[in-house]
């Protein structure tokens, strides 16, 4: 793992595998590049795999004040330039990471060959925003501990805790988030609405819903697929933190889609 300064921010990244093709893996809100620890090796046999901590997450530079999805995509664009990754890349993202992937497909059409998103978070319904913003304020004041119980109950349900050590490690890493940066990313999500731009996506897209996801269940994931021309939609038995909970299943799903679309 390495660090690099691009687009005015210090980012931590990991680049593995070899070959001409590259897939970029973007973690969920509250996650880090470790979210993909058991997926990345399964994809590295296909080519290069790039993971990174998004701005404000993991060990990347923390943020204060407003943040936009455009900035997140600019970070990705600059990271690819700095690492001299030429040609088109496939991009996979979880939840807010999925939003970054989809927005990149709109803004960086010459750079994105295919997109895979799980439980994509493209915005928050207007009627839910006051409650969400109140939750964000509470996290910023009281720290991550104030929200961990609810987040784990909805996102990492009991059915997926067959490996207690894996769950405990995930929970502890989640608690290590910087509350102010987490709040900034959450407010970014609350303020955005990508639904109006998804029709402009021209590359192949797979939207994946988790049947055990109680944060963004399939009934919220499927409408996203319907907004994207030609997008495929699939439901798998997993939760919100799919890369951690069912890495083998997610890696196989990603690989199968990329094989079908030749990306």
C-alpha positions in Angstrom: 0.0 0.0 0.0 1.2 3.5 -0.8 0.3 7.2 -0.4 0.1 9.8 -3.1 -1.0 13.5 -3.3 -3.4 14.2 -6.1 -6.1 16.8 -6.7 -5.0 18.6 -3.6 -5.5 15.6 -1.2 -3.4 12.8 0.1 -4.8 9.4 -0.7 -3.8 5.9 0.3 -4.0 3.3 -2.4 -3.1 -0.3 -3.3 -2.4 -1.5 -6.8 -2.1 -5.3 -7.5 -2.1 -7.7 -10.3 -0.7 -7.3 -13.9 -2.0 -6.9 -17.4 -3.5 -4.2 -19.6 -6.9 -4.2 -18.0 -7.6 -2.5 -14.7 -10.6 -2.6 -12.4 -11.0 0.1 -9.7 -12.7 -0.9 -6.5 -14.4 1.9 -4.4 -15.5 1.2 -0.9 -18.6 2.2 1.0 -19.2 5.1 3.3 -17.4 4.3 6.5 -15.3 1.7 4.7 -11.7 1.7 3.4 -9.7 -0.1 0.9 -9.6 -3.1 3.4 -13.3 -3.6 2.6 -12.0 -5.3 -0.6 -9.3 -7.4 1.0 -10.9 -10.7 0.1 -12.2 -9.6 -3.3 -9.1 -8.0 -4.8 -7.0 -11.2 -4.9 -9.8 -13.0 -6.6 -9.9 -10.3 -9.4 -6.1 -9.8 -9.6 -5.8 -12.9 -11.9 -7.7 -11.0 -14.5 -5.5 -7.9 -14.5 -4.6 -4.9 -12.3 -6.8 -4.1 -9.3 -6.7 -0.5 -7.9 -8.2 0.2 -4.5 -8.0 3.4 -2.6 -9.3 5.2 0.5 -11.6 7.9 -0.8 -11.1 11.5 0.5 -12.0 11.6 4.2 -11.9 7.8 4.6 -9.5 5.2 5.9 -6.0 6.7 6.0 -6.5 9.2 3.3 -6.6 12.9 4.1 -9.5 13.9 6.3 -12.0 16.6 5.3 -13.7 19.5 6.9 -16.6 21.4 5.4 -18.7 20.7 2.3 -17.8 17.9 0.0 -19.2 17.1 -3.5 -19.5 14.0 -5.7 -17.6 16.0 -8.4 -14.7 16.3 -6.1 -14.7 12.5 -5.4 -14.7 11.8 -9.2 -11.9 14.4 -9.7 -9.9 12.5 -7.1 -10.3 9.2 -9.1 -9.5 10.9 -12.4 -6.3 12.4 -10.9 -5.3 9.2 -9.3 -5.5 7.3 -12.6 -3.4 10.0 -14.2 -0.8 10.0 -11.5 -0.5 6.2 -11.7 -0.3 6.4 -15.5 -3.2 4.0 -16.0 -4.0 4.4 -19.6 -7.1 3.4 -21.5 -10.5 2.5 -20.0 -11.0 1.0 -16.6 -13.9 -0.9 -15.1 -15.2 0.6 -11.9 -17.0 -1.3 -9.0 -18.4 0.5 -6.1 -20.4 -0.2 -2.9 -23.2 2.2 -1.8 -21.7 5.7 -1.9 -18.7 4.1 -3.7 -21.3 3.1 -6.3 -22.4 6.7 -6.6 -18.8 7.7 -7.3 -18.6 4.9 -9.9 -21.8 5.9 -11.7 -20.9 9.6 -11.7 -17.6 8.7 -13.1 -19.3 6.9 -15.9 -21.2 10.1 -16.7 -18.3 12.5 -16.4 -15.4 10.3 -17.6 -17.0 8.4 -20.4 -13.7 8.1 -22.3 -12.2 6.5 -19.3 -14.8 4.0 -18.0 -15.4 0.7 -19.8 -18.0 -0.8 -17.4 -19.5 -0.2 -14.0 -20.7 -2.6 -11.2 -22.5 -1.1 -8.3 -23.9 -2.8 -5.2 -26.8 -1.2 -3.2 -25.9 2.2 -5.0 -26.6 5.3 -2.9 -27.4 7.9 -5.5 -29.2 10.3 -3.1 -31.7 10.3 -0.2 -35.4 10.8 -0.6 -36.5 14.3 0.4 -38.8 13.1 3.1 -35.9 11.2 4.7 -33.4 14.0 4.7 -34.3 15.8 7.9 -33.9 12.5 9.8 -30.7 11.6 8.1 -29.2 15.1 8.8 -30.2 14.8 12.4 -28.4 11.5 12.6 -25.3 13.0 10.9 -25.3 15.8 13.5 -25.4 13.3 16.3 -22.5 11.3 14.8 -20.4 14.5 14.5 -21.2 15.5 18.1 -21.1 12.0 19.7 -18.6 10.1 17.5 -19.0 6.9 15.6 -19.9 4.9 18.8 -23.3 6.8 18.8 -24.3 5.1 15.5 -22.5 1.8 15.5 -25.4 -0.3 16.8 -27.9 0.9 14.2 -25.4 0.7 11.4 -24.4 -2.8 12.1 -28.0 -4.1 12.7 -29.2 -2.7 9.3 -26.0 -3.3 7.3 -24.5 -6.4 8.8 -27.4 -8.5 9.9 -27.2 -11.5 12.2 -27.6 -13.9 9.3 -24.2 -12.8 7.9 -22.3 -13.0 11.1 -21.3 -16.6 10.8 -17.7 -15.5 11.1 -17.6 -13.6 14.5 -14.0 -12.5 14.0 -14.7 -11.0 10.6 -17.6 -9.1 12.0 -15.7 -7.9 15.0 -12.9 -6.6 12.8 -15.3 -4.8 10.5 -17.1 -3.2 13.4 -13.8 -2.1 15.0 -12.6 -0.6 11.7 -15.9 1.2 11.2 -15.5 2.7 14.7 -12.1 4.1 13.7 -13.6 6.5 11.2 -13.1 10.3 11.7 -16.6 11.5 12.7 -16.3 14.9 11.0 -15.1 13.3 7.7 -17.8 10.7 7.9 -20.4 13.4 8.5 -19.1 15.4 5.5 -19.5 12.4 3.2 -23.0 11.7 4.6 -24.0 15.3 4.0 -22.7 15.0 0.4 -25.0 12.0 0.0 -28.0 13.8 1.5 -27.5 16.8 -0.8 -27.1 15.0 -4.1 -29.4 13.4 -6.6 -27.9 11.5 -9.4 -31.1 10.1 -10.8 -31.4 12.7 -13.5 -28.0 12.0 -15.0 -28.0 8.2 -15.1 -29.7 8.1 -18.6 -26.4 9.6 -20.0 -24.4 6.5 -19.1 -23.2 4.7 -22.2 -21.1 1.9 -20.8 -22.4 -1.5 -19.6 -23.7 -1.4 -16.0 -24.6 -4.1 -13.5 -26.6 -3.1 -10.4 -26.6 -5.6 -7.6 -29.0 -5.7 -4.7 -28.5 -7.6 -1.5 -31.4 -9.7 -0.3 -30.3 -9.2 3.3 -29.4 -5.5 3.0 -31.6 -3.4 5.3 -29.9 -0.1 4.5 -30.6 0.0 0.8 -32.6 -3.2 0.1 -33.3 -4.5 -3.4 -36.5 -2.3 -3.7 -34.2 0.7 -3.7 -31.5 -0.8 -5.9 -33.7 -2.0 -8.8 -35.1 1.5 -9.6 -31.5 2.7 -10.1 -31.0 0.0 -12.7 -34.1 1.1 -14.5 -32.7 4.6 -14.9 -29.6 3.4 -16.8 -30.0 2.4 -20.5 -29.4 -1.3 -20.9 -28.3 -1.9 -17.3 -28.5 -5.4 -15.9 -29.9 -6.0 -12.4 -29.2 -8.9 -10.1 -30.1 -9.8 -6.5 -27.6 -11.9 -4.4 -27.8 -13.2 -0.9 -25.7 -10.7 0.9 -26.0 -7.5 2.9 -25.0 -3.8 2.6 -21.3 -4.5 3.2 -21.2 -7.1 0.4 -17.4 -7.1 -0.2 -16.7 -8.0 3.4 -19.7 -10.3 4.0 -19.7 -12.4 0.9 -16.4 -11.6 -1.0 -16.3 -14.8 -3.0 -19.8 -14.3 -4.2 -19.2 -10.6 -5.1 -15.9 -11.4 -6.9 -17.6 -14.1 -9.0 -20.5 -11.7 -9.8 -18.1 -9.0 -10.9 -15.9 -11.4 -13.0 -18.9 -13.0 -14.7 -20.3 -9.6 -15.7 -17.0 -8.3 -17.0 -16.6 -11.5 -19.1 -20.1 -11.1 -20.6 -19.5 -7.4 -21.6 -15.8 -7.9 -22.5 -14.6 -5.2 -20.2 
